[in-house]
Amino acid sequence: MKSLQWLLILAIFYTLYFAQSLLIPLVFTMLTALLLSPLVNFLKKLHIPRPISAVVLLVMLVAPFSFLGAQLAEPAQKWAQLVPKLSVQLSEQIDSMSDAFSKHEALAKKQAEESKEKSAFSFFGWFEDDTPEPTPNAEQNVVKEHIKQGGIEMLLSVLGATPTFIGQLLASLILILFLLIFGPSLFSVFIHDFPIVKNKKRTVFLVTKIQQTLSRYIVTISIINSALGLSTAATFYFLGVQDALLWGALVALLNFVPYVGSVISLIILCLAGTVQFGFELIALMPSGVFLILNILESQFITPAILGRNMQVNPLVIILWLLILGWLWGILGVLLAVPILVCIKLTIAQIGIFPHWLKLIEAKG
């Protein structure tokens, strides 16, 4: 029996990994449809047809992101081109540090040789060390080439993944529209006509409860992250940081990934500060400002708004991020927490696997 369970788990992981091009848009579509369905149902009560309300809500959702993407396209392209420049600056800094170290090493070696000549003799040079000394310039060039190559490879990987991402996004938008229009009728047929559903009223109640709670969670988190992004952008603008809106949008997006997203934001802002201000102490100013804002958001604002009911054990979140990141990459990391919250809500509402619910909610 245990062997069959392990085979089932392996089959699930195999399916999740190799069907990611289908499952990622599908999961994103379902989460977005859950978010918009209460609004479509509310407008339906006001005698507004579902196709009209679905199209209007989807346009209202896509339009701000399209406008923001158009505004950020030029600065994002500029900073993408600055990645090799940052690599060159970093390699030059490494060169200067290596030169200083090699000079100090050469001076120490020269002093050691002078003291050796005074205390011993070499039998006419028979026992002198003729081994050629390693050339530090060659090692520095290798390091420099590796850094440049890493920056170029990262840029090419992002550009290569862009067409796939755009195709999945368009497919998701079309599927969201059809789910909002025809989803309730299909759900009604499934509930009333399929024999697998035993308790129909309880099933409808559970689905509605999960939908409302998850929708409230996604809206709340989106508002909090947007406020964090706007605060970061406004602060950077007044402090003179270039392309403040770009960094605000970036930290707002990455903040959907708990803990890991904040660390990535800090690293990116450190690099951005280095490009703008050079290798000076002021280069840490953008990351320091964001760190203060992030601490206020994560330790005070978010727990106060969401409360205890939506909290998840941090270790469970990290492990879940690693699993979905390994299976689905960056998009899996972004979708990880909403999926985990959806699983938690489902387990809590259905009342099964209470030990798993305790594990997810375990406090530190």
Residue pairs with C-beta under 8 A, 6 or more apart in sequence:
13 327
16 23
16 327
16 328
17 327
20 327
20 328
20 329
20 332
21 164
21 168
23 328
24 168
24 328
24 331
24 332
24 335
25 168
25 169
25 171
25 172
25 175
26 175
27 335
27 339
28 168
28 172
28 331
28 335
29 172
29 175
29 176
29 179
30 179
31 214
31 218
31 335
31 338
31 339
31 342
32 61
32 172
32 176
33 176
33 179
33 180
33 183
34 211
34 214
34 215
34 218
35 214
35 215
35 218
35 219
36 54
36 57
36 58
36 61
36 176
36 180
37 180
37 183
37 184
37 211
37 215
38 211
38 212
38 215
39 53
39 57
40 50
40 53
40 54
40 57
40 180
41 184
43 53
44 50
44 53
50 180
50 181
50 184
51 181
53 180
54 177
54 180
54 181
55 177
57 180
58 173
58 176
58 177
58 180
62 173
68 249
71 245
72 245
72 246
72 249
75 243
75 245
75 246
76 246
78 243
79 243
79 246
79 272
79 275
80 155
80 158
82 275
83 151
83 152
83 154
83 155
84 148
84 151
84 152
84 155
85 275
86 151
86 271
86 274
86 275
87 147
87 148
87 150
87 151
88 144
88 148
89 274
89 275
89 278
89 279
90 147
90 274
91 140
91 143
91 144
91 147
91 148
93 279
94 140
94 143
94 144
94 147
95 140
95 144
98 136
98 139
98 140
99 136
102 136
122 128
165 331
187 207
190 197
191 197
191 200
191 203
191 204
192 200
197 203
206 346
206 349
206 350
209 345
209 349
210 342
210 345
210 346
210 349
213 345
214 338
214 341
214 342
214 345
217 306
217 310
217 338
217 341
218 338
220 305
220 306
221 256
221 302
221 306
224 255
224 297
224 301
224 302
224 305
225 252
225 253
225 255
225 256
226 252
227 297
228 251
228 252
228 255
228 293
228 294
228 297
229 248
229 249
229 250
229 251
229 252
229 253
229 255
230 248
230 252
231 248
231 293
232 244
232 247
232 248
232 251
232 252
232 289
232 290
232 293
233 244
233 245
233 247
233 248
233 249
234 244
234 248
235 244
235 289
235 293
236 244
236 247
236 248
236 286
236 289
237 244
237 245
239 285
239 286
239 289
241 247
241 272
241 273
241 276
241 285
241 286
242 272
242 276
247 268
247 269
247 272
247 286
247 290
250 265
250 268
251 265
251 269
251 290
251 294
253 334
254 261
254 262
254 264
254 265
255 261
255 262
255 265
255 294
255 297
256 334
256 337
257 264
257 321
257 333
257 334
257 336
257 337
258 298
258 314
258 317
258 321
258 337
259 314
259 317
259 318
260 318
260 321
260 333
262 294
262 298
265 290
265 294
266 287
266 290
266 291
269 286
269 287
269 290
270 283
270 284
270 286
270 287
272 286
273 282
273 283
273 284
273 285
273 286
273 287
274 283
276 283
277 283
277 285
303 311
310 341
311 361
311 363
312 337
312 340
312 341
312 344
312 360
312 361
313 359
313 360
313 361
313 362
313 363
313 364
314 364
316 340
316 359
316 360
316 362
317 336
317 337
317 340
320 336
320 337
320 340
321 333
321 336
321 337
323 336
324 332
324 333
324 335
324 336
324 339
325 332
325 333
325 336
326 332
328 335
340 360
343 360
344 357
344 360
344 361
347 353
347 354
347 356
347 357
347 360
348 357
